[in-house]
């Protein structure tokens, strides 16, 4: 559900107002429109306050909060592309929560599965993003990135030790990595 900030010391993100403007711009992008449409087709309403900017105390760029919506951490977001990426990633978490009647975010395997899907389908692990993060592997970078980000997220779940997170990720990897819904194939 959570996503770590990729900030450096002295990083100054945006204000809540600036981030709100980025969210409004993001809502007009094709990928965000597509995901919102599929959320609503799955029976989940995406109201005006579903995605909101806040100042976060913790080191994360955003989160999906079940039953409430998506928060984007303005103080860890500077660029429009970063806001778009967080929103897309978290909309995939929201879609998973909507379509699965029994998704339990406290369950390490459930949490890992949605995080695998969000990392794979959102473009968060695209080569360019990985290069900018300092990871310069030519082959297999996308799956390595997804695995790394799943471990970062799931180990922050108080119910999941590092060993439990790794076991859960490995147990659900093939099914969840290959589940591209609502897309026909991975974008």
C-alpha positions in Angstrom: 0.0 0.0 0.0 2.8 2.4 0.7 5.6 3.7 -1.5 8.9 5.0 -0.3 10.1 8.4 -1.1 13.1 8.6 -3.3 14.2 11.9 -1.9 17.7 13.1 -1.0 18.7 15.2 2.0 17.7 18.8 1.5 15.0 17.8 -1.1 12.2 20.3 -1.0 8.9 19.0 -2.5 5.9 21.0 -3.5 3.3 22.7 -1.4 -0.1 21.0 -0.9 -1.6 23.6 -3.3 1.0 22.9 -6.0 0.5 19.1 -5.5 -3.3 19.6 -5.8 -2.7 21.2 -9.2 -0.5 18.3 -10.3 -3.3 15.9 -9.2 -5.8 17.8 -11.3 -3.5 17.6 -14.3 -2.9 13.9 -13.7 -6.6 13.2 -13.7 -6.7 14.3 -17.3 -4.0 11.8 -18.4 -5.1 8.7 -20.4 -3.8 6.1 -18.0 -5.4 7.7 -14.9 -8.7 8.1 -16.8 -8.5 4.5 -17.9 -7.9 3.2 -14.3 -10.6 5.5 -12.8 -13.1 4.2 -15.4 -12.3 0.6 -14.6 -12.5 1.2 -10.9 -16.0 2.6 -11.4 -16.9 -0.4 -13.7 -15.9 -2.6 -10.8 -18.4 -0.9 -8.6 -16.1 1.5 -6.7 -16.9 5.2 -6.8 -14.0 7.6 -7.3 -15.3 10.9 -5.9 -13.8 14.3 -6.1 -11.9 13.8 -2.8 -10.7 10.2 -3.6 -7.2 11.5 -4.4 -5.8 14.3 -2.3 -2.5 16.0 -1.5 -1.3 16.2 2.1 2.0 16.9 3.8 3.4 13.6 5.1 5.4 13.1 8.2 6.7 9.7 7.0 9.2 9.0 4.2 6.7 8.0 1.4 5.4 9.6 -1.8 1.9 8.4 -1.4 -0.4 5.6 -0.2 -3.7 4.0 -0.9 -5.8 4.0 2.2 -8.6 1.3 2.0 -12.0 2.7 2.2 -10.8 6.3 2.0 -8.7 6.8 -1.2 -5.3 7.9 -2.2 -3.0 10.4 -0.6 -0.1 12.0 -2.4 2.6 13.4 -0.2 3.2 16.9 -1.5 6.5 17.4 0.4 8.0 14.4 -1.5 6.7 15.3 -4.9 8.3 17.9 -7.1 7.6 16.9 -10.7 4.3 16.2 -12.6 5.7 12.9 -13.8 6.2 11.8 -10.2 2.7 12.8 -9.2 1.3 10.8 -12.2 3.4 7.8 -11.3 2.2 7.7 -7.7 -1.4 8.1 -8.7 -1.2 5.4 -11.3 0.5 3.0 -8.9 -2.0 3.7 -6.1 -5.0 3.4 -8.5 -3.9 -0.1 -9.2 -3.9 -0.8 -5.5 -7.4 0.7 -5.3 -8.5 -1.4 -8.3 -7.2 -4.6 -6.6 -9.0 -3.7 -3.4 -12.2 -3.0 -5.3 -12.3 -6.2 -7.4 -11.2 -8.6 -4.6 -14.0 -9.1 -2.1 -11.6 -10.5 0.5 -8.4 -8.5 0.0 -6.7 -8.2 3.5 -3.9 -5.6 3.5 -2.7 -7.2 6.8 -2.1 -10.5 4.9 1.5 -10.4 3.6 0.6 -12.4 0.4 -2.3 -10.1 -0.4 -0.2 -7.0 0.2 2.6 -8.4 -1.9 0.3 -9.3 -4.8 -1.1 -5.9 -5.2 2.3 -4.3 -4.8 3.7 -6.6 -7.5 0.9 -5.7 -9.8 1.2 -2.0 -9.2 5.0 -2.0 -9.7 4.7 -4.0 -12.9 1.7 -2.3 -14.5 2.3 1.3 -13.4 5.6 1.8 -15.2 7.3 2.6 -11.9 10.1 0.2 -12.8 10.6 1.5 -16.4 14.3 1.5 -17.4 14.5 5.3 -17.3 13.2 5.5 -13.8 15.6 2.8 -12.6 18.5 4.5 -14.3 17.6 7.8 -12.5 17.5 5.9 -9.2 21.1 4.6 -9.9 20.2 1.1 -11.0 21.8 0.4 -14.3 21.2 -3.2 -15.1 20.6 -3.9 -18.8 18.7 -7.2 -18.4 16.0 -8.1 -15.9 15.9 -4.6 -14.4 12.1 -4.5 -14.3 11.5 -7.7 -12.3 14.4 -6.8 -10.0 12.9 -3.4 -9.4 9.4 -4.8 -8.7 10.9 -7.3 -6.3 12.9 -4.6 -4.5 9.9 -2.3 -4.2 7.6 -5.1 -3.0 10.1 -5.9 -0.3 10.3 -2.2 0.7 6.5 -2.0 0.9 5.6 -5.3 2.5 8.3 -5.2 5.2 6.8 -1.9 6.4 3.5 -3.9 7.1 3.7 -4.5 10.8 2.3 -8.1 10.2 5.1 -9.0 7.8 8.7 -9.7 8.8 11.4 -9.6 6.1 11.2 -13.4 5.8 7.4 -13.5 5.7 7.5 -10.7 3.1 10.0 -12.6 0.9 8.1 -15.9 1.2 4.8 -14.2 0.4 6.3 -12.4 -2.6 7.8 -15.6 -4.0 4.5 -17.6 -3.4 2.3 -15.2 -5.4 4.9 -13.8 -7.9 3.9 -15.8 -11.0 0.1 -15.3 -10.6 0.3 -11.7 -9.6 3.0 -10.6 -12.1 1.1 -12.1 -14.9 -2.3 -10.7 -13.8 -2.6 -7.6 -16.0 -6.2 -6.6 -15.3 -7.7 -4.2 -16.1 -5.2 -4.0 -19.0 -5.1 -6.6 -21.8 -1.4 -6.8 -21.4 1.2 -5.0 -19.3 1.5 -1.4 -20.6 
